[in-house]
Amino acid sequence: MKRNIVQHRITKKYILIGLLNLTVFSALNSVDVKQVKDNKVEVKSFKLGEPLDFTIGSHAVYADKTNFQFFGFYFASDQKKKGNEFAVAFSRRGIDNIIPMALAKVTLNLKKDQDNPLTGAKINLFGLISNYPIVVKSGEDNVIYIFNEIKGQLSELELLSTPTLKDSQEKVSAEIIQIATADNGALAGSGIFAAVKNHKNQPFGAQGSGIAFVVIEDKTVDVRFIDECKKGCEKESTKKQIVRQVRVTNADPKDVTIKIEQKNKDDKNSNSKANTEQKIKIDQKIKENKAAPFTGEINAIQINNSAEIISDIIDMHWDESLARLYIALQVRSNSKQNSGARAVVSCRVVNGKLYFDSIVSTSALSGNDQIVGTSNASDVVSILKVRTMHTSTLLSYLILVGGNGSSGDVSNQLYALPLVNKKNEKNGPNKKVNLAFDKTHGTLAKYNQDPQAYFNRNFFTGRAFVTPAKSPSDLLTINDAAAKIGNGPVPLDSGKKIKDMFVISDSVFVTIADDYSSTTQPGVFYSQPIFDDLGRIISWTNWQRFATDNKIFGGAFDIWSGQFWYLTNSGSTGANVLNRTDWQRNEKSNFQNTVNLAFKDIGGMQGLFDISKNTQGFNNFSALIATGFKQIALIETGKIKSGIFRPATFNNPRIATSNVGRYPTGDANVAIIKGGILDEINNIITADIASNALNNNHWIVVGGTDGIAILANNNGNGWQQSINSLNDMPARFFCH
């Protein structure tokens, strides 16, 4: 028998623990939690769509980017509830159950069969590295828990915890106010960024505030064993074992000595910066567990005089492709003349140190309308959320909620700004660019530059903005169409907050969880960019509803299955239901039956086009245009009811049909047009609304395999007043 006598090593700096097999979740279909109540064993379980007995706070999504085989939606409790083993939980593609991950017993920091500190806890902050939850719980506000090993049917859990994180003055921080995770980034490795208050629990931004960095590393160590013989003899042996190391670095760049030597490979006496080799020497005697100082005095925030961080509400986002952390803030510039401030900071990671760079140079800021900063004294800039987008045209953009003004004034505004991306410069003229030391990589780019195209042996490999913004004319402002996502504010009252914002490919999604009003619509909305011939964003589509008019507290889209996951509520003011859309035939759906009946005998539907309520010619009225063989159908999907725009329910479909190519008469919310010239264009595959703003004319235009047709009157004019419903469409219209 072999007995492990030195399984792990624990010091103040390190926690070593075995790695897990990432495939264990593939076997999970359901987990029942057994609880003892009144000496009886009760089995507790939850399914998708069922109300939980607690409210949900933060959530995160893990999607397998390699082969799309796994998609999981993870969430954490926003409420302290004794014995709640769903305080951390998830569900995944292919199952209908919610899986608890805060089981009562756990291996905690190598000690088996310990009470789980997360069971029943209120979770303040939540994130993922791969599919491992990262948690900060209420009551231990300066400690991060990391899920490590999960065996079998989640019957065995292993948790790691960091030591209490220290502030930038090397004293125990009072609270972690935000986290972001870096999942095996090219430069940073796997790690956790944590924004920490100082030891006095003063507002974030006071002296001592900082950003801490936790490194998670996998290393091979020697583990000693004793072989026990049958006769009682013992023989010691050593084996290699992969272990996991959690380390809180000293993230302060001032606490390290870096020496950079530059040599030109071709000419030792040359002063050229090209083809340089950089050698780094680091002082290894520096103590660990120290945050990098982060106040309004750092150069990345202040302009000429120290600025003020005016809120503890910050956001952080790690971009793996750019290898940059983006930190969004609410700031006020100094009252002294020539002062200014920036509300977004770019952060580089070099050997566990955090270097904060200006998101844009001071010379590029002028006035208070350039979204990320101001050059005016005593002005406020509020960036509430930050994400990134890498478009299908291969250009990078910073996606922001907020802008110039107080948070209450800009909470419903979203902007997109181009970013410098030098990742492909290895194939460009500057082949030795070092992204770890490049202060402009990942910062705001000159918006109207021609992107740099990259080729490898005459094969196109990518494009990027490479010139940073240096003057005011290089930056987009709050008035530029290229910057305004959704072409204006989301349908949310000023002062209320977007619950969630996420980016999928070329789409920006937001979720709203406030009550209906004349200017607020709960649900999920999205906007997409419109590109020019060089692949640059020149404008955005209007906000369009994506799914449901329920209050939505968070969401995610599974691009592999086409399913949408979302958090909503039932009998609760906060989120307490996790739902997922599924593809199915709903024979009881009035909408589906209406559309199916209209097209089932002519080869089915050829196209379906969403016309939003913001379309010219529509007055707070939305519709779908369905197309098929020699036929189209206009379907009313929403309009004003009692002063509030609401989606249609289709409980009472009213269908009017024309067989002669004219718009049908009669009270209807579904108008079917066939015959006439539509017979000549055969398979109709596309449709849209065309408008002439000069004379206020609007037409429905459809295209088929044998031509196009427009819906207009005898003179070729369209309707000239914005319509409020399908019944307002002029009946004399026919297809030309």
N, C-alpha and C positions, 0 to 999 in steps of 0.2 A: 504494500500500500504506500502511496506517495502522499506525504503531508506537507502542505505549504506552510513554511514557518516565517517567511517574510513576504506577505502578499502585497502590501502597500507601504508607502512612506509618506508621512504627513509632517510638514513643517509650517511655519507661519506664512511661508510664501507659496507652498505648493499643496495641491490635493491631487493625488494620483489614483486613477481608477480605470478599470478595464473598459474597452470599447464595446459597443453593441452592434448587432447585426441589423442593418437598416431595413431588412425585408420583413421584420416581424409583423408590421401592420397589415401586410397583405393577407394574413390569416385571420384578422379580426373581423367578425361579423356582428357580434353583440356581446355585451357585458352586462350582467345583472349584479347590482350592488345589494348585498345582504345586510340588513340592519336588524338589530334586536330591539324590540319594543314590547313592553309588558310580558317579557319572557317568551315572546314569539318571534320567530325569524320572518321578517318581511323582505320581499324581493322588490327592489326599486329600480326602475328603468324609465328612460325617456326616448321618444321617437321624434323624428323630424316633424314639425308642424304642431307638436304638443307643447302647451305652456309649461315652462319650468317653474319650480317653486322658489325661485330667486331671480334677481335681475342680472343681466349680462352686461359686462363692461367692455373691456378691450377684446379685440380679436385679431387673428393673423391667419394667413393662408400659405400653405406649402404646396407647390406644384412641381412635379418632376419635369425638369426642362429637357431631359435627355430623350426619353421615349414616351412621356406623357402618361405613364402607367398609373401614377398616383396623384390624387388631388385630395387634400384634406383641409377642412375649415375648423380652426381651433379657436376657442374662446375661454374667457375667464370670468369669474363671478365678481359683480360689483357690490356684493352684499355679504356681510358676515353672517353665516348660518351654521350653527353647531352640527357637526357630523356630515357636512355637505361634501361628498366625494366627487361631485361634479364641479367643484370650484375651479378646476382646470379640466376641460373636456374637448372632444372633437368628434366630427363625423367625416366621412369620406365618400368619394364616388363609389357607387355600387352597393351601399348599405343604407338602411333607413333608421338605424339606431344612433344614439348619441353615446359615446364611449367616455366613461369617467377616467380621469388620470390623477385624481387626488385621493387615492385609496388610503385607508386608515393607517396601514403599516408600510414602511419603506426602509430601504437601506440608505441611511443619511450619512454622508461623509465617511463611508466605509463601515459604519456600524449598522449591523443588521437588526431587523425587527424593531425599528424605532417608530414612535408616533410621527405621523406625517405632519409637518408644520403647515402644509397647505390645505389640509382637510378643514373645511368650514371657513376658510379664510376669505377676506375681502382682498381682491387682487388690485393693486394700484396701477401696475404697469405690466405689459405682456408683449412678448415677441417670440420669434422663432429663429433658430439656426438649423437649417435643414428642417427636419420634422421634430426637433427637440424644443419644447417650450422653455422660454426664459421668463422669469417671474420676479416681480418685486411685490411683496405682500404688505398689507397694512399692519402696523405694529412693529415691523422690522423694515423701516423705510430706507435703510442704508445698506441693505444686503440683497444680493441677487441670487436666486435659486435657479439651478440649471438641471433640467431633466437629462439623465445620462443613459442608464441602461434600463431597458424594458424587456421583460422576458415573458414568453407564453402568452396567455390571455390577460396581460397586464396584471397578473397576480404578483409579480415581483417588480418593484420600481427601485431605481437608484437615483438619488438626488445628490447634487453637489451644491455647496453654498460658498460664496466668496466671503472673505473677511469683511468686516464693516468698511465701506469705502471711505477714504479720506479726502478732504478738500484740498485746495491748492496751497494751503498752509500746513499740510501734513497733520491735520487734526480731524477727528472723526466727523464726517459730514452728518448734518441733521436729517437730510432727506435726498433721495434720488427723485428728480421731478420728470425725467424723460429718459428713455433708452432707445437705441437703434442697434441693429445687429448687422455684422458683416460676415456673410456666409462664404468663406473661402475666396475672398477677393484676391486679385492678382498680387497686390502689394501688402495688404493688411493681414491676410490669412483670416482664420475664423476668429471673431472677437465681438465684444460688446462695448458700445459707447454709452456712457451714463453721465447725464448732466446732474451735478450735485450742488446743493446749497452749502453754505459755509457752516462751521460748527456751532455758530450762534443762531442758526435757523433764521437768518435775515433773508429778505427777498433775493431771488436769484439775480446775480449781477453785482451784489455787494462784494467787497474784498473777501477773498477766500473761496468764492464760487469758482466752479471749474467743470471741465469735461474729463471724466476718468475713462480709462481704457482697460478692459479685461481681455486677456488673450487666452484662447482655448487651443491647446496644442496636443497633438498625438505624438508620443515618443516611445521608443523602445528602451526598456530597462532590464537589468538582470534581476531575476527572482530566484531566491534560494529555496530548495526543497530538501526534505529528508526522506530517503527511501528506507522503509522498515522491512526487514527480512523476516521470514517465518521464525527464525531462531532468536529473534529479538535484536539482531544487529541493526545498526543504522548507518546509512551512507548518504553523505550530503552531495547534492548536485545543483547545477545552476541552469536556468532556462531563460530565454529571451521572452519578454511579454510586452505587448503594446498597451500602453496606459495613456490616460487622458490627464493633462495638466491644465489647471486653471490658475492664472496668474494676473494679479492687478499690477500693471506696470507703473513706473514713474513716467507720466505722460508729459511732464513739463520739459520743453526743449531747453530751457536754461540750465537744467541739471545734467547736461551731457556735453562733453567736449567732442566736437566734430571737426576733423581736419580733412579738407578736400585738396587733393593734389591733382593738378591738371597737366597732362603731357600730350603733345601732338605726336601721333604715331609716325608721321612723315617727316616732321622737322622739329627737333627738340627745342630749337630757339624760336619757333613760331609763336605768335600771340593769338593765333586763330583759335576760336572756341569749338571749331568743328573737330570731329573724331577725337574727343577728349576721353580720357579714362578717369573715373572718379574713385578715389580710395577713401574709405571712411574709417576713422579710428574713434572708438567710443570708450569713455571712462566707465569702467564696469563697477566702480565702488558706490555708485549712486543708490540710495535706498529706493525701494519700490513702494507701490500703493500711494501715489500722489497724483492728484488731478492737475491737468494743464490749466493755468489761470484763464478765466473767461469772464471779463467784465466789460463795461462800456468804455474802458480805457484802452483796450487792445486796438491796434492799428486797423484790423480788419473791420471794425465797427465805427470807430470815431474818425471824424475828419477835422483836423487842426486842433480840436479841443475834445476832452472826454465827453462821451455821450452817456445816456442813461438807458438801461434795460428796464422797462416799466411794467413787466408782467412775468409771472412764473409760468405762464402758458407758452411753451415753446414746442417746436416740432423738429424732428431730426429724420433724415433719410439718407441711407447709404446706397450709392450707385455702384454696383459691382463692375460694370463695364468701364466707367470712368475712374474707378477707385478713388472716389471722393465722398466725404460726408458733407451733407448740406444741413445747416442749422438755421431755422427760421425764428425770428424774434419780433418783439414789439419794442421799438426804441424811440427815444426823443433826443434830438440834437441839442447841443449846449446853447445857452442863451448868448454866448459871446459872439461877436461879429465874425463872419467867415467860417462859422462852425457848420458841420453837417454830420450825417450818420447813415450807416447801411444796416438793413434789417435781415440780410442773408449773409452767412459766412460759409466759405468753402474750407474744408479741412483735409489736409494730407496726413498720412500715417507713415512714419519712417522709424523702423526699429522700435516700435512701441511708443514713440513720441508723437504728439499731435501738433501740427503746424497749421495755424489759422491764417488763411489768405483772404484778401479783399475780393468779393465777388465781382467787383468792377472798380476800375481805377478812379481816383478822385477827380482826375481831369475830365472824365466822361459825365460827371453829374452836374446838372445845372437846373436849379429850381426844385420843385416838389411834385413832379408828375412822371418820374421815370421808374416807378413801381417798386424797385428794391431799395431806394435810398433818396436822400435829399441833400441839397447843398445850402439849404436855408437854416438859419438859427431858430431854435425852439420849435421845430416842426416834428411831427410824429409820423412814423412809418410802421405799419402793422402787417407782418406776414404771418398768417395763422397756420398754414399747412404748406409743405413743400414735397414735390415728387419730381421725377424726371421722365422724359419721353424720348425714345429712340425710334424715329419715324420709319415707315416703310421706304422712304427715300434716303435712309441712312444718315440722317442729320439728328443732332441731339438738342433737346430743349429742356429748360427748367420750367416746371409747372407749379404755379403758386396760387394760394387763396389769400386775398388781402391786397394791400397796396398802400398808396399814399393817403394817410389819414388815420383816425382812431379806429380801433377794431370794430366798434359799433357801426361805423360808416362804410367799411369795406368788407364786411364778413360774407357778403354774397357775390363778391367779384373774383374772377379767376383770370390769370394771365399766363402767357407762354413767352419765354425769352430764349433766344438761341445761345448755345454754349460752345465754347472752344473745345475741340476734341483732337488731341494730337496722338491718339492711340495708334494711328496708321502711319505716323511720320517715319517709322522704320522703313517704309517703302517709298518715302518721299525724299526731298533734297537734304533734310536734316536727319540723317539716319541714326544719329547717336543721341536723340532726345531722351532724357531721363525723366519719366513722368513723376517719380517720387520727389524730384527737386524742382519741377517746372511749376512756377507759381501762377501761370496763366491757363494751364490745362484745367478744364472744368469751370472756368469763369465765363462771364458774359462775352459773347462774340459781337463783332460788328455785324449788324443785322442784314445789311444790304450788300455784303461781299459775295463774290462768286465762290461757291464751295470748291475746295481742293479735291480733285479726283485722283484716285490711286489705282495704279495698274501693276500687275506682276506678270512679266512676260507677255505684255499686251492684253492680259485679261483684267477686266475691271474688278477691283476688290473692295472699293468703298469710296465714300466722299465724306468731307467734314468741313466745318468752319474752323479755320486755324488762326485767324487774325482777331485779337481781343479788341473790345471797344475801348477807345482812347479819348474820344471827343463826344460832346452831347449829341451831335448828329449821327453818331454810331448806335445810339440806343433807341429802342421803341419806347413810346409813352403810353399812358392810360387811354389815349385817344386813338391809337393806331389799330386798325382792323386786324393786322397780323398778330397783335398781342392779346386781343380781347377774346378769350375762349367763350363760346356760346353767343358771340356777338352782343354781349351785354350781361347784366347780372342774372344769376339763377333765379327761378321763381320762389324767392324767399324774402320775407320782410327784412329790411335793413336792421341790423342789430342782433338778428338771430343767427345761429351758427350752423354751417354745414356739418352733418354728423360724420361723414366719411367721404374721402376722395381717393380714387385709384385710377391708374392708367393701364389700359390694355391695348397694346399695339398702337394704332392711330386714334384711339378714342380716350376721352377723359370722362369719367363717371363721377357723379356726386349723389349722395343720399340725403334726404330731408325727412325729419321726424317731427315737424311742427304741424299744428292744426291748419286746416284750410282757412284761407282768408282771400280777400280780393287780390292780394299780391303773393300769397304763399300757397304752394301745392306740394303736399307730401308725396314721397315716392322716390324713384330713381330716374335721373336725367343724364343725358350724354351729349357731347359735342365732338365734332371731328374736324381736323384741319383741311383746308383747301390749299393745294400746292401750285407753285408756278412751274415754268418749264425747267428750272434748275433744281427742283425738289425742295425749295424753301416754302415755309408757310406764309401765305399772303392774306388769309382770312380764315374764319371759322364758321361752321354751320350754326344755326340757331339751336338753343337747347331743345332737345326732344325727349319725351318720356320714353324710358326704356322698359320699365316693368312696374306694374302694380301702383295703385294710389294709396296704399297703406303707409303708415309711418315707418320709415326704414332707417335703422340706426347704423347699419353697416352692410357691406355686400362684397361679393367677389364673383368673377365670371370664369367658369371652367371652359377654356377654349377648345379642349379636346372633345368634350361631350356636348357643348353648347348649353350647359345648365347654369342657371344663375342661383347663387346662394345669398340669402339675405336674413338679417335680424329684424324682427318686428315685435309688436307687443300684443298681448291679449289680457285685458283686465288689469293692466299695469301701466304706470307712467313711463317706465323704462323698458328696454328690450328684455323679453323673456321667452321668445320663440325663435328657433332656427328653422328656416324654410328653404326648400330647394325646388326650382321649377323642373319639371320632367316632360319629355316628349311623349305624347300619347294621343290617341284618337279619342276625343270626348264627344260621344254620340249625343250627349245631353246639352251640348253647347249650342245656344241659339245662333251665335255668330258663325260657328263652324258649319252648322247645318245650312245657314243662309248662303254662305259662299259656296259650299259644296254643291248645293242644288243649282246654283247659277252656272256652274262650269263643268259639272260631272259628265254631261253628254257631249262635250266638245273638246275632249282631250285634256281637261283639267286646266288649272290656272298656269299661265305662262310667266306672270310677274306680279309682285305686290309692292306698292310704293307708299311710303308714309308721308303725308302732307301735314306739317306741323301747324299749330295755331298762329305761329309767327310769320307764316307765308304771306307775301303780298297778295292782296285780294281776299284774304280771310280775316275776319274780325273775331278773334278769340274763338275760333272754330277749327277743328281738325278733321281729317278724313284719310281713308286709304283708297288708293286706286288699284283695283285688281284687273288684270288683263288676261285675255285668252284668245281663242280662235274666233276672229271676227267679232269680238265682244269686249266691252269694258264694264266695270261696276264701280260706282262711287259709294263708299261706305262711311257714314258719319261716325266718328270715333270720340268726339268730345265737343262740348260747347258750354256757354255760360248758363248756369242754373242758379237762380236766386243770387245773382251778382258774383258767383264763384265759378271758375272754369272747372268742369269735372269730366272724367272719361265716361263714355257711353257704357251702359250695362248690357244692352241687347236682350233685355227681358221681353221686349215687345217690338220685334223687327217689323217695319212697315216698308214693303217693297213696291216700287213702281218700275214698269218696264216699257221701253220703246223698241219696236221692231223695224223702225224706218230711219234710224240714224239720228233721231232728234232727242233732245233732253226730255224725259217723260214728265207728264203732269201729275198732280196729286200730292197729297201729304205723304212724305216718305223719308226714311233715314237710310234707305238703300235704293240707289238709282241704277238700273241696268240699261245700257244702250247697246243695241246691235242693229245690223242691217245698214242700208245706205252705203256710204263710201267705205265703211268699216269692212264690208264684204270684199273690197278690192285689195286691202292691205294684209289680209289673211292673218297669220299668227302675230298677234300684237304682243310685243315683248317688253316695251318700255313706256313710261308715262311720266309727265311732270306738269308743273304750272309755269307758264311763261308770262312775264309782265313787262309793260312799257310804262315806266314811272312818269314820262313826260305827259302822256295823255290819260294816265290812270286806266289802262286797258289790261285785262287779264284773260288768258286763254288756258284751256286744258289741251295739251299736246300729247299725242300718242304715236308710237312708231312700231311698225311691223316689218315682216320679211319683204313686203312689196311696197313700202313707202311709209309716209307719215300723214296724219290728219290732225286738224285742229277743231275744237268746239267753239263756234262763233256764230254771229247773226248773218243775215243776208249780205251785209256790207263788209263782212270780214272782221268786224269789231268784236272784242270780248266784253265781258261784264265790266262795268265802270264804277261800281260801288262795292265796297268790301261786303261780303256776304256773311251772315251769322249762322246759317245752316244750309242744308241742301235745298230746302224749300225756297230759298232766296234766289236760286239759280234761274235765270230767264228761260221760260219754256220754249221760246221761239228759236233757241239755239239748236244748230244741227252740225254734224260733222262734215267738214270740207276735205 
